[in-house]
Amino acid sequence: MESIKKSDFVQSLEKGLNVIASFDAENQSMTLTEVAKKVDLTRANARRILLTLQYLGYVQCEDGKKFSLSPKILTLGYSYLSGLPYHEIAKPFLRQLADQVNESCSMSVLDQNDIVYVARVQTNRIMTLALGIGTRLPVYATSMGRVLLSRLEDEDLLQYLHSLKIEKLTENTITDPDKLFERIKVVRNRGWAIADQELEIGVRSIACPINDKSGKTIAALNISGHASRVSKDEMQEKFLPHLKSTVVQIENAIHKL
């Protein structure tokens, strides 16, 4: 990627996007002071940005004190999703897969240090976190993340892993970049990945890559289940054949575009 010149960088846009990103599940509504502190801005800067976003319709302020995102903010994400034809193509195949295995199925893409859900069919609630379109999860602790990272060359992969801030989310989370590197190389060779209770205790998942016509990995597809219902061996024996078959169907449909 071409490096950006300092003269081309729009700092005010960066600040505006940071303000939008500061609203999350734990901070759905915030005062001016809270936003300024969370994004490390002066009150004056935060006020101008919030009022601009309010004028444009992306932020609302009902009581005159607390700001929150408006439904219009969804149009920003939809602009991205609507440019993903394979996302729409994949939906019926995900539903079919979920019916076959009676477990939740998801599709995600890689964005910096996270995977981002672009499609999901939920049959069972197995995580404390509500998962939906746009949900971000740490790439290092997920089966889909490892599948997406397996497309990187060894040197780039190792450098990327060492740049990550890796948290021990559960007792099973692999936090050593070198161990992750070896695990992802195995994923690259066999074409699928399992994450065993590394993101959250009780949650197991298995994932495969989805490739475009040129063979480039553009997304990952997974099946997730609760550890009390399905073992790692069962995931490989029962779920993997269905997962691989669905990937082939999705890729065939994508290649016809």
Salt bridges, closest charged atoms under 4 A:
ASP24 OD2 - LYS38 NZ 3.67
GLU88 OE2 - HIS87 ND1 3.26
GLU88 OE2 - LYS91 NZ 3.51
GLU103 OE1 - ARG229 NH2 2.67
ASP111 OD2 - ARG136 NH2 2.74
ASP114 OD2 - ARG136 NE 3.10
ASP154 OD1 - ARG188 NH1 2.79
ASP178 OD1 - HIS162 NE2 3.16
GLU182 OE1 - LYS185 NZ 3.82
ASP196 OD1 - ARG204 NE 2.61
GLU198 OE1 - ARG146 NH2 2.40
GLU234 OE2 - LYS238 NZ 3.72
